[in-house]
Amino acid sequence: MPSEKALQAKQEVVAQLKSKLDGAVAGVLVDYRGITVADDTKLRRELREAGIDYAVVKNTLLRRALEGTEYSEMSSVLENTTAFAVSHEDPVAAAKILAKFAEDSKGSFAIKAGFVEGKVLDVSGVTALAKLPSKEQLLVQLLSVLNGNIRGLAVALNAIVEKENEKESA
Protein backbone atom coordinates (compact mmCIF):
# COMPACT_ATOMS: atom_id res chain seq x y z
CA MET A 1 0.00 0.00 0.00
CA PRO A 2 1.51 3.35 -1.02
CA SER A 3 2.06 6.02 1.57
CA GLU A 4 -0.31 8.94 1.79
CA LYS A 5 2.34 11.27 0.36
CA ALA A 6 3.00 9.02 -2.66
CA LEU A 7 -0.72 8.60 -3.27
CA GLN A 8 -1.26 12.36 -3.17
CA ALA A 9 1.61 12.89 -5.65
CA LYS A 10 0.07 10.36 -8.04
CA GLN A 11 -3.34 12.02 -7.73
CA GLU A 12 -1.75 15.36 -8.61
CA VAL A 13 -0.12 13.85 -11.71
CA VAL A 14 -3.48 12.37 -12.80
CA ALA A 15 -5.17 15.75 -12.25
CA GLN A 16 -2.47 17.48 -14.35
CA LEU A 17 -2.90 14.94 -17.14
CA LYS A 18 -6.68 15.43 -17.07
CA SER A 19 -6.29 19.21 -17.33
CA LYS A 20 -3.91 18.79 -20.29
CA LEU A 21 -6.48 16.54 -21.97
CA ASP A 22 -9.32 18.97 -21.31
CA GLY A 23 -7.59 21.92 -22.95
CA ALA A 24 -6.04 19.99 -25.84
CA VAL A 25 -7.05 20.15 -29.50
CA ALA A 26 -4.83 17.18 -30.35
CA GLY A 27 -2.50 14.67 -28.77
CA VAL A 28 -0.31 11.71 -29.67
CA LEU A 29 0.84 8.71 -27.63
CA VAL A 30 4.19 7.18 -28.60
CA ASP A 31 6.41 4.27 -27.58
CA TYR A 32 9.82 5.84 -27.09
CA ARG A 33 11.88 2.65 -26.64
CA GLY A 34 15.29 2.70 -28.26
CA ILE A 35 15.60 6.47 -28.53
CA THR A 36 18.97 7.97 -27.59
CA VAL A 37 19.36 10.88 -25.20
CA ALA A 38 20.61 13.12 -28.02
CA ASP A 39 17.62 12.24 -30.22
CA ASP A 40 15.23 12.73 -27.31
CA THR A 41 16.72 16.16 -26.57
CA LYS A 42 16.39 17.16 -30.23
CA LEU A 43 12.78 15.90 -30.35
CA ARG A 44 11.81 17.69 -27.13
CA ARG A 45 13.30 20.97 -28.42
CA GLU A 46 11.37 20.69 -31.70
CA LEU A 47 8.12 19.94 -29.86
CA ARG A 48 8.66 22.77 -27.38
CA GLU A 49 9.28 25.25 -30.23
CA ALA A 50 5.98 24.15 -31.78
CA GLY A 51 4.15 24.80 -28.49
CA ILE A 52 3.55 21.13 -27.69
CA ASP A 53 3.68 19.64 -24.18
CA TYR A 54 5.65 16.38 -24.24
CA ALA A 55 6.28 14.11 -21.27
CA VAL A 56 6.99 10.52 -20.42
CA VAL A 57 4.07 9.17 -18.40
CA LYS A 58 3.31 6.06 -16.43
CA ASN A 59 0.68 3.94 -18.14
CA THR A 60 -1.37 3.45 -14.97
CA LEU A 61 -1.53 7.19 -14.27
CA LEU A 62 -2.47 8.03 -17.86
CA ARG A 63 -5.08 5.26 -17.82
CA ARG A 64 -6.65 6.87 -14.74
CA ALA A 65 -6.58 10.29 -16.40
CA LEU A 66 -8.31 8.87 -19.50
CA GLU A 67 -11.11 7.23 -17.45
CA GLY A 68 -14.43 8.96 -18.00
CA THR A 69 -13.20 11.06 -20.92
CA GLU A 70 -13.95 10.81 -24.62
CA TYR A 71 -10.44 9.42 -25.06
CA SER A 72 -10.87 6.42 -22.74
CA GLU A 73 -10.49 3.93 -25.61
CA MET A 74 -6.82 4.94 -25.91
CA SER A 75 -6.24 2.97 -22.70
CA SER A 76 -5.96 -0.18 -24.80
CA VAL A 77 -2.57 0.91 -26.21
CA LEU A 78 -1.03 1.75 -22.83
CA GLU A 79 1.70 -0.84 -22.48
CA ASN A 80 5.50 -0.76 -22.53
CA THR A 81 6.95 2.76 -22.53
CA THR A 82 4.67 5.72 -23.19
CA ALA A 83 5.26 9.37 -23.90
CA PHE A 84 2.42 11.82 -24.39
CA ALA A 85 2.45 14.92 -26.62
CA VAL A 86 -0.40 17.42 -26.30
CA SER A 87 -1.11 20.43 -28.50
CA HIS A 88 -3.38 23.21 -27.30
CA GLU A 89 -3.36 25.23 -30.55
CA ASP A 90 -2.29 23.43 -33.73
CA PRO A 91 -4.12 20.12 -34.28
CA VAL A 92 -1.55 18.88 -36.80
CA ALA A 93 1.81 19.91 -35.29
CA ALA A 94 2.32 17.06 -32.79
CA ALA A 95 1.35 14.39 -35.31
CA LYS A 96 3.64 15.90 -37.97
CA ILE A 97 6.70 16.10 -35.76
CA LEU A 98 6.26 12.70 -34.12
CA ALA A 99 5.37 10.86 -37.35
CA LYS A 100 8.46 12.29 -39.05
CA PHE A 101 10.60 11.31 -36.07
CA ALA A 102 9.12 7.80 -36.02
CA GLU A 103 9.81 7.41 -39.74
CA ASP A 104 13.40 8.61 -39.34
CA SER A 105 14.08 6.36 -36.32
CA LYS A 106 13.24 3.21 -38.31
CA GLY A 107 11.19 1.21 -35.82
CA SER A 108 12.66 2.04 -32.41
CA PHE A 109 10.20 4.92 -31.87
CA ALA A 110 6.56 4.21 -32.71
CA ILE A 111 3.23 5.99 -32.62
CA LYS A 112 0.60 4.20 -30.53
CA ALA A 113 -2.52 6.35 -30.93
CA GLY A 114 -3.75 9.90 -30.87
CA PHE A 115 -6.72 12.20 -30.83
CA VAL A 116 -7.87 15.36 -32.51
CA GLU A 117 -10.88 17.52 -31.65
CA GLY A 118 -12.40 14.81 -29.43
CA LYS A 119 -11.95 11.93 -31.88
CA VAL A 120 -9.58 9.05 -31.06
CA LEU A 121 -7.22 8.03 -33.87
CA ASP A 122 -5.29 4.81 -34.42
CA VAL A 123 -1.75 4.74 -35.86
CA SER A 124 -2.98 5.13 -39.45
CA GLY A 125 -5.21 8.03 -38.41
CA VAL A 126 -2.31 9.85 -36.76
CA THR A 127 -0.16 9.22 -39.84
CA ALA A 128 -2.90 10.60 -42.10
CA LEU A 129 -3.24 13.64 -39.83
CA ALA A 130 0.52 14.18 -40.07
CA LYS A 131 0.28 14.38 -43.85
CA LEU A 132 -2.21 17.26 -43.73
CA PRO A 133 -0.85 20.75 -44.33
CA SER A 134 -0.35 22.92 -41.26
CA LYS A 135 -2.75 25.73 -40.37
CA GLU A 136 -0.32 28.31 -41.79
CA GLN A 137 0.03 26.40 -45.07
CA LEU A 138 -3.76 26.16 -45.41
CA LEU A 139 -4.12 29.91 -44.78
CA VAL A 140 -1.49 30.67 -47.42
CA GLN A 141 -3.32 28.44 -49.92
CA LEU A 142 -6.65 30.11 -49.12
CA LEU A 143 -5.20 33.60 -49.44
CA SER A 144 -3.55 32.79 -52.77
CA VAL A 145 -6.88 31.49 -54.12
CA LEU A 146 -8.71 34.59 -52.88
CA ASN A 147 -5.98 36.87 -54.17
CA GLY A 148 -6.10 35.18 -57.58
CA ASN A 149 -9.83 35.86 -57.90
CA ILE A 150 -9.46 39.49 -56.89
CA ARG A 151 -6.54 39.96 -59.26
CA GLY A 152 -8.57 38.44 -62.09
CA LEU A 153 -11.44 40.82 -61.35
CA ALA A 154 -9.06 43.79 -61.30
CA VAL A 155 -7.58 42.79 -64.69
CA ALA A 156 -11.05 42.38 -66.19
CA LEU A 157 -12.23 45.76 -64.88
CA ASN A 158 -9.04 47.41 -66.14
CA ALA A 159 -9.59 45.89 -69.59
CA ILE A 160 -13.15 47.28 -69.67
CA VAL A 161 -11.91 50.76 -68.69
CA GLU A 162 -9.19 50.66 -71.39
CA LYS A 163 -11.74 49.52 -74.00
CA GLU A 164 -14.07 52.39 -73.03
CA ASN A 165 -11.17 54.85 -73.22
CA GLU A 166 -10.30 53.56 -76.73
CA LYS A 167 -13.90 54.06 -77.86
CA GLU A 168 -13.93 57.64 -76.55
CA SER A 169 -10.60 58.41 -78.22
CA ALA A 170 -11.80 57.14 -81.58
C-alpha positions as CSV (number, residue, x, y, z in Angstrom):
1,M,0.0,0.0,0.0
2,P,1.5,3.3,-1.0
3,S,2.1,6.0,1.6
4,E,-0.3,8.9,1.8
5,K,2.3,11.3,0.4
6,A,3.0,9.0,-2.7
7,L,-0.7,8.6,-3.3
8,Q,-1.3,12.4,-3.2
9,A,1.6,12.9,-5.7
10,K,0.1,10.4,-8.0
11,Q,-3.3,12.0,-7.7
12,E,-1.8,15.4,-8.6
13,V,-0.1,13.9,-11.7
14,V,-3.5,12.4,-12.8
15,A,-5.2,15.8,-12.2
16,Q,-2.5,17.5,-14.4
17,L,-2.9,14.9,-17.1
18,K,-6.7,15.4,-17.1
19,S,-6.3,19.2,-17.3
20,K,-3.9,18.8,-20.3
21,L,-6.5,16.5,-22.0
22,D,-9.3,19.0,-21.3
23,G,-7.6,21.9,-23.0
24,A,-6.0,20.0,-25.8
25,V,-7.1,20.1,-29.5
26,A,-4.8,17.2,-30.3
27,G,-2.5,14.7,-28.8
28,V,-0.3,11.7,-29.7
29,L,0.8,8.7,-27.6
30,V,4.2,7.2,-28.6
31,D,6.4,4.3,-27.6
32,Y,9.8,5.8,-27.1
33,R,11.9,2.7,-26.6
34,G,15.3,2.7,-28.3
35,I,15.6,6.5,-28.5
36,T,19.0,8.0,-27.6
37,V,19.4,10.9,-25.2
38,A,20.6,13.1,-28.0
39,D,17.6,12.2,-30.2
40,D,15.2,12.7,-27.3
41,T,16.7,16.2,-26.6
42,K,16.4,17.2,-30.2
43,L,12.8,15.9,-30.3
44,R,11.8,17.7,-27.1
45,R,13.3,21.0,-28.4
46,E,11.4,20.7,-31.7
47,L,8.1,19.9,-29.9
48,R,8.7,22.8,-27.4
49,E,9.3,25.2,-30.2
50,A,6.0,24.2,-31.8
51,G,4.1,24.8,-28.5
52,I,3.6,21.1,-27.7
53,D,3.7,19.6,-24.2
54,Y,5.6,16.4,-24.2
55,A,6.3,14.1,-21.3
56,V,7.0,10.5,-20.4
57,V,4.1,9.2,-18.4
58,K,3.3,6.1,-16.4
59,N,0.7,3.9,-18.1
60,T,-1.4,3.5,-15.0
61,L,-1.5,7.2,-14.3
62,L,-2.5,8.0,-17.9
63,R,-5.1,5.3,-17.8
64,R,-6.7,6.9,-14.7
65,A,-6.6,10.3,-16.4
66,L,-8.3,8.9,-19.5
67,E,-11.1,7.2,-17.4
68,G,-14.4,9.0,-18.0
69,T,-13.2,11.1,-20.9
70,E,-14.0,10.8,-24.6
71,Y,-10.4,9.4,-25.1
72,S,-10.9,6.4,-22.7
73,E,-10.5,3.9,-25.6
74,M,-6.8,4.9,-25.9
75,S,-6.2,3.0,-22.7
76,S,-6.0,-0.2,-24.8
77,V,-2.6,0.9,-26.2
78,L,-1.0,1.7,-22.8
79,E,1.7,-0.8,-22.5
80,N,5.5,-0.8,-22.5
81,T,6.9,2.8,-22.5
82,T,4.7,5.7,-23.2
83,A,5.3,9.4,-23.9
84,F,2.4,11.8,-24.4
85,A,2.4,14.9,-26.6
86,V,-0.4,17.4,-26.3
87,S,-1.1,20.4,-28.5
88,H,-3.4,23.2,-27.3
89,E,-3.4,25.2,-30.5
90,D,-2.3,23.4,-33.7
91,P,-4.1,20.1,-34.3
92,V,-1.5,18.9,-36.8
93,A,1.8,19.9,-35.3
94,A,2.3,17.1,-32.8
95,A,1.3,14.4,-35.3
96,K,3.6,15.9,-38.0
97,I,6.7,16.1,-35.8
98,L,6.3,12.7,-34.1
99,A,5.4,10.9,-37.4
100,K,8.5,12.3,-39.0
101,F,10.6,11.3,-36.1
102,A,9.1,7.8,-36.0
103,E,9.8,7.4,-39.7
104,D,13.4,8.6,-39.3
105,S,14.1,6.4,-36.3
106,K,13.2,3.2,-38.3
107,G,11.2,1.2,-35.8
108,S,12.7,2.0,-32.4
109,F,10.2,4.9,-31.9
110,A,6.6,4.2,-32.7
111,I,3.2,6.0,-32.6
112,K,0.6,4.2,-30.5
113,A,-2.5,6.3,-30.9
114,G,-3.7,9.9,-30.9
115,F,-6.7,12.2,-30.8
116,V,-7.9,15.4,-32.5
117,E,-10.9,17.5,-31.6
118,G,-12.4,14.8,-29.4
119,K,-11.9,11.9,-31.9
120,V,-9.6,9.0,-31.1
121,L,-7.2,8.0,-33.9
122,D,-5.3,4.8,-34.4
123,V,-1.8,4.7,-35.9
124,S,-3.0,5.1,-39.4
125,G,-5.2,8.0,-38.4
126,V,-2.3,9.8,-36.8
127,T,-0.2,9.2,-39.8
128,A,-2.9,10.6,-42.1
129,L,-3.2,13.6,-39.8
130,A,0.5,14.2,-40.1
131,K,0.3,14.4,-43.9
132,L,-2.2,17.3,-43.7
133,P,-0.9,20.8,-44.3
134,S,-0.4,22.9,-41.3
135,K,-2.8,25.7,-40.4
136,E,-0.3,28.3,-41.8
137,Q,0.0,26.4,-45.1
138,L,-3.8,26.2,-45.4
139,L,-4.1,29.9,-44.8
140,V,-1.5,30.7,-47.4
141,Q,-3.3,28.4,-49.9
142,L,-6.7,30.1,-49.1
143,L,-5.2,33.6,-49.4
144,S,-3.6,32.8,-52.8
145,V,-6.9,31.5,-54.1
146,L,-8.7,34.6,-52.9
147,N,-6.0,36.9,-54.2
148,G,-6.1,35.2,-57.6
149,N,-9.8,35.9,-57.9
150,I,-9.5,39.5,-56.9
151,R,-6.5,40.0,-59.3
152,G,-8.6,38.4,-62.1
153,L,-11.4,40.8,-61.4
154,A,-9.1,43.8,-61.3
155,V,-7.6,42.8,-64.7
156,A,-11.0,42.4,-66.2
157,L,-12.2,45.8,-64.9
158,N,-9.0,47.4,-66.1
159,A,-9.6,45.9,-69.6
160,I,-13.2,47.3,-69.7
161,V,-11.9,50.8,-68.7
162,E,-9.2,50.7,-71.4
163,K,-11.7,49.5,-74.0
164,E,-14.1,52.4,-73.0
165,N,-11.2,54.8,-73.2
166,E,-10.3,53.6,-76.7
167,K,-13.9,54.1,-77.9
168,E,-13.9,57.6,-76.5
169,S,-10.6,58.4,-78.2
170,A,-11.8,57.1,-81.6
